[in-house]
Amino acid sequence: MPLPPRWSTQRIRDVVYTKFGKRVCLFQIRIARALREQQKDVVAVAATGAGKTLSFWIALLMALEDGEDKMVIVVTPLNLLGKQNADVLTAAGMSAVAVDAQNSNNKTFDAIEAGEYRVVVLSPEIIMQNGGRCEELWTKASFTAKIMYMVFDEGHCITEWSGFREDYKHVGILRRLISTPFPFLIPSATLPALVLRGVRDTMLLRKGHTEYLLRSNDRPEIAIAVRRMQYSASSFKDLDWISPAGYQDGDPLPPRFLLFCNTIKLCEAITIYLNNRLPLAHRGKIRYFHSVMTPHYRVDEYAKFRDHETLGLCVTDAFGMGLDLPDPLPVRRAPIDAMDVDDADNVLAVNEDAGVTGDEEGELEEGSEPEDGEVERAESIGQPADSERIQSDVGTELASTGLDEERRTQYNESAHKTPSSARAGRKENKVVELPLDDLVNADRRGFGCRRKPLLLYYSNDHRSFDHQACDPTTPSGCSRCSPKTTIICCDLCDPTAFEHILSPATSSAAARKMKKSSIKPYDSTPLCESLRKALIGWRNDRAVQHFGRFPVQNFGSNLFLPLTTLNRLVDCAQAGKVVSLDSLKKEIVWQQDFFEQYGTALLDLIHSHFPLPIPTPPAVISEPVLTAQLLENTATLPAGPDAQCAPSEGSTRKRKQPTCQLTGSIQDAVETVLLARKSMVHRRTRT
């Protein structure tokens, strides 16, 4: 099949600007040319917000301008992402449809087969459905001849999500099922070397006929901090600073936020916790967002957050990919279990916007297919002569060294050993990959910067910039894709920039003061079991009272008082360690407002089973009494009243003053004895 005519860069920019009102950069044009003019598969890596989505449509626009009857199929991991793409295209005058469970019917597919849509967005489950309408369409040459290329959006999901979305394992066989050949476009912001190799193999990318366009995914305007946890992860108290206590109606609203959580249940539980810290008028303004919610719910919550109607979202990875938010905001990571991170205390990773606005930057590489073991160096093949190789600026000099390459190899090896289900985030496989482990412990492992593990893992130090070639009319090149200077890098490079969010250091004295009591092993008694049963009933009643019946039915009474904390109360009660509200605060971790609201009632319940001991009356210390024996003993003292303390002649030795806490009492007793002796001597003299 003859290749289509080559378009000039300016003509491509004019067509895209007419349709979308945006000037495209060189890396977007190179994607379009590889698809349209060279019929190559394309792997495109760039930072979030760098314009990958716009590049999906450029080659299609070129074909339509040339009068060709073509369409594009997009496979997306998220229905919301697909709807967002369809809405943007429709607004630009291009017919598009996002197919999901709501409209996956004969009417929709009849319209698709009739060519009513230029872009069709599908999920992997719909496109791979056995006996489905897509399978029927692949057999019709009149339809497949119109397919210009397929886009597999968020390409890392092909391997990273295949553990729980089985259809991703098999999407590559579409190349075998469809007789008409066409290219694949696989864009992503996160394709480290090992993941890229897995995607290449799954998608059956054509050797010698695949273009790798790899930019840096670094975002210098995003500052990174790790906040060391002070409380147990199950208490959520380390998240209190996100929804500060003492907030009143009429106060300025707290900053908006996104909080990423590992699991759906954790996502919902943290949402309830944070909402209960808000005044009644604002409760419900912190919402959760995950894949189990209905499509209508997710669309509504996304729109409310985008339009500033909610304060924050507790989300899973289902939220983060490809969704457009018009303004920057803080991004937090829910606590990481200390057991999952080598040599680290519990930590809370925090990404804070460093104040830079505008489009994201990155580095560009262009090359042919890498050989095995050289995926991470794909950018070195076919490097454009006009590209400038620039070391990423991450706040410190991060020149590549032999040790860096060794660590990069270790990252790839550790990822290879990690089960796919663990990488997909399944709870039963708690594994923190080595790059994240290094980021958390960067201060202990000689990195000096939290960005460096990311730089090595994603090979950002192997990327180049082409901003000068993108806009040669100015000395500084294209302002959109030029490298940006980091204002604030991380809490290691700029520690003072994070003082408002990082936990204050706990002094050793304070740590000793608040140290929990050590409870010796003991045999449980009927009284202990009676208290345990009473506490369980009490916490169930108080949980419903505080949260309402529906949240307790879904998440259990652990929301109010975790079972581990309840058992700790029994242990401390039988050991006599819970005597006051202060001792209660010392022995367990609980919300401060719970202590204030329910602490007294909890103490009363504990003391009803293990009463406080009756205090022993203080011992009475009587004044020293002179007895005949004492007076008799004084007769052996030296004759003169001052002889006791007088130094011997020629001696310079001074008697050391007593330091006992009873010094005053000893001195009083001695003075009394001396006075008694003096009186006796005086009486003898008179007689």
JOFENCOR-V728397 format. One record per backbone hydrogen bond with DSSP energy under -1.0 kcal/mol. NH is the residue of the N-H (numbers start at 1). CO is the residue of the C=O. E is the energy in kcal/mol with one decimal. If there is no record, write none. Layout:
[[NH	CO	E] [NH	CO	E]]
//
This chain:
[[12	8	-2.0] [13	9	-2.2] [14	10	-2.3] [15	11	-2.2] [16	12	-2.4] [17	13	-2.4] [18	14	-2.2] [19	15	-1.7] [20	16	-3.4] [21	17	-1.7] [29	25	-1.8] [30	26	-2.7] [31	27	-1.5] [32	28	-1.9] [33	29	-2.6] [34	30	-2.3] [35	31	-2.0] [36	32	-3.1] [37	33	-2.0] [38	33	-1.4] [40	34	-2.7] [41	209	-2.1] [42	184	-2.8] [43	211	-2.8] [44	186	-1.9] [45	213	-2.6] [46	188	-1.5] [50	47	-1.9] [55	51	-1.2] [56	53	-1.6] [57	54	-1.2] [61	57	-2.4] [62	58	-2.2] [63	59	-2.0] [64	60	-2.5] [65	61	-2.3] [66	62	-1.5] [67	64	-1.5] [68	63	-2.5] [70	68	-1.2] [71	146	-2.5] [72	118	-2.6] [73	149	-1.5] [74	120	-2.9] [75	151	-3.6] [76	122	-2.6] [82	78	-1.9] [83	79	-2.6] [84	80	-2.2] [85	81	-2.0] [86	82	-2.3] [87	83	-2.5] [88	84	-2.1] [89	85	-2.2] [90	86	-2.4] [91	87	-2.2] [92	88	-1.2] [93	90	-1.4] [94	89	-2.9] [97	119	-1.8] [99	121	-3.0] [104	100	-1.1] [105	103	-2.0] [109	105	-2.1] [110	106	-2.5] [111	107	-1.8] [112	108	-1.9] [113	109	-2.6] [114	110	-1.9] [115	112	-1.4] [116	111	-2.3] [118	95	-1.8] [119	95	-1.4] [120	72	-2.3] [121	97	-2.8] [122	74	-3.2] [127	123	-2.3] [128	124	-1.6] [132	129	-1.8] [136	132	-1.2] [137	133	-2.1] [138	134	-2.1] [140	137	-1.8] [143	140	-1.1] [144	140	-2.4] [145	141	-2.0] [146	143	-1.8] [148	71	-3.1] [150	183	-2.0] [151	73	-2.8] [152	185	-2.8] [153	75	-1.5] [155	187	-3.4] [157	154	-2.3] [158	155	-1.6] [159	156	-1.0] [160	156	-2.7] [161	157	-1.7] [164	161	-1.3] [165	161	-1.7] [168	165	-2.0] [169	166	-1.7] [170	167	-1.3] [173	170	-1.7] [174	171	-1.7] [175	172	-1.6] [176	173	-1.2] [177	173	-2.1] [178	174	-2.0] [185	150	-2.8] [186	42	-3.1] [188	44	-2.0] [196	192	-2.7] [197	193	-2.1] [198	194	-1.9] [199	195	-2.5] [200	196	-2.6] [201	197	-2.1] [202	198	-2.4] [203	199	-2.6] [205	200	-1.8] [209	206	-2.1] [211	41	-3.4] [212	367	-2.8] [213	43	-3.0] [215	45	-2.8] [222	219	-2.4] [223	352	-3.0] [224	489	-1.9] [225	350	-3.2] [227	348	-3.6] [229	346	-2.6] [235	232	-1.2] [239	236	-2.1] [240	237	-1.7] [242	239	-1.6] [251	248	-2.2] [257	311	-1.1] [258	330	-1.5] [259	313	-2.8] [260	332	-2.7] [261	315	-3.1] [267	263	-2.0] [268	264	-2.1] [269	265	-2.4] [270	266	-2.5] [271	267	-1.4] [272	268	-1.9] [273	269	-2.1] [274	270	-2.8] [275	271	-2.3] [276	272	-1.8] [277	274	-1.2] [278	275	-1.7] [282	279	-1.8] [285	282	-1.8] [287	312	-2.2] [289	314	-2.1] [293	290	-1.1] [298	294	-2.3] [299	295	-2.3] [300	296	-2.4] [301	297	-2.9] [302	298	-2.3] [303	299	-2.2] [304	300	-2.4] [305	301	-2.3] [306	302	-2.6] [307	303	-2.1] [308	305	-1.5] [309	304	-3.1] [311	285	-2.3] [312	285	-1.3] [313	257	-1.7] [314	287	-2.9] [315	259	-2.9] [316	289	-1.4] [319	316	-2.1] [331	351	-2.7] [332	258	-3.7] [333	349	-2.5] [334	260	-3.0] [336	347	-2.4] [340	337	-1.8] [344	341	-1.4] [347	336	-1.0] [348	227	-2.3] [350	225	-3.9] [351	331	-3.2] [352	223	-2.4] [354	221	-3.1] [364	464	-5.9] [367	212	-1.2] [374	371	-2.2] [377	374	-1.2] [378	375	-1.8] [380	377	-1.9] [381	378	-1.4] [387	384	-1.4] [388	465	-2.1] [405	401	-2.1] [406	402	-2.0] [407	403	-2.4] [408	404	-2.5] [409	405	-2.0] [410	406	-1.9] [411	407	-2.2] [412	408	-1.9] [413	409	-2.3] [414	410	-2.8] [415	411	-2.1] [416	412	-1.8] [417	413	-1.3] [423	419	-1.9] [424	420	-1.7] [425	422	-1.4] [426	421	-2.2] [429	426	-1.4] [431	429	-1.2] [437	433	-2.3] [438	434	-2.8] [439	435	-2.2] [440	436	-2.5] [441	437	-1.9] [442	439	-1.0] [444	441	-1.6] [445	441	-1.2] [447	442	-1.2] [448	442	-1.2] [455	451	-2.4] [456	452	-2.4] [457	453	-2.5] [458	454	-2.4] [460	455	-1.8] [462	459	-1.9] [463	460	-1.2] [465	388	-2.1] [470	466	-1.9] [471	467	-1.5] [474	471	-1.1] [477	474	-1.3] [478	467	-2.8] [491	224	-1.6] [494	490	-2.9] [497	494	-1.3] [498	495	-1.3] [499	496	-1.1] [501	498	-1.6] [502	498	-2.4] [511	507	-2.5] [512	508	-2.4] [513	509	-2.2] [514	510	-2.1] [529	525	-2.1] [530	526	-2.1] [531	527	-2.1] [532	528	-2.4] [533	529	-2.3] [534	530	-2.1] [535	531	-2.7] [536	532	-2.2] [537	533	-2.1] [538	534	-2.4] [539	535	-2.9] [540	536	-2.1] [541	537	-1.9] [542	538	-2.5] [543	539	-2.5] [544	540	-1.8] [545	541	-2.1] [546	542	-2.5] [547	543	-3.0] [548	544	-1.3] [552	548	-1.3] [553	549	-2.3] [554	550	-1.7] [555	551	-2.8] [556	552	-2.2] [559	556	-1.4] [560	557	-1.7] [561	557	-2.2] [566	562	-2.2] [567	563	-2.6] [568	564	-1.7] [569	565	-1.8] [570	566	-1.7] [571	567	-2.3] [572	568	-2.6] [573	569	-2.5] [574	570	-2.3] [575	571	-1.0] [576	573	-1.4] [577	572	-3.0] [584	580	-1.9] [585	581	-2.2] [586	582	-1.6] [587	583	-1.8] [588	584	-1.7] [595	591	-2.1] [596	592	-2.3] [597	593	-2.2] [598	594	-3.3] [599	595	-1.6] [602	598	-2.2] [603	599	-2.3] [604	600	-2.4] [605	601	-2.0] [606	602	-2.2] [607	603	-2.9] [608	604	-1.4] [609	606	-1.1] [610	606	-2.8] [631	627	-2.6] [632	628	-2.3] [633	629	-2.2] [634	630	-1.4] [635	632	-1.2] [636	633	-1.4] [637	634	-1.7] [646	642	-1.2] [651	648	-2.1] [663	660	-1.9] [666	662	-2.0] [667	663	-2.6] [668	664	-2.2] [669	665	-2.1] [670	666	-2.4] [671	667	-2.6] [672	668	-2.1] [673	669	-2.2] [674	670	-2.5] [675	671	-2.3] [676	672	-2.2] [677	673	-2.6] [678	674	-2.6] [679	675	-2.1] [680	676	-2.0] [681	677	-2.5] [682	678	-2.2] [683	679	-2.0] [684	680	-2.1] [685	681	-2.1] [686	682	-1.8] [687	683	-1.6]]
//
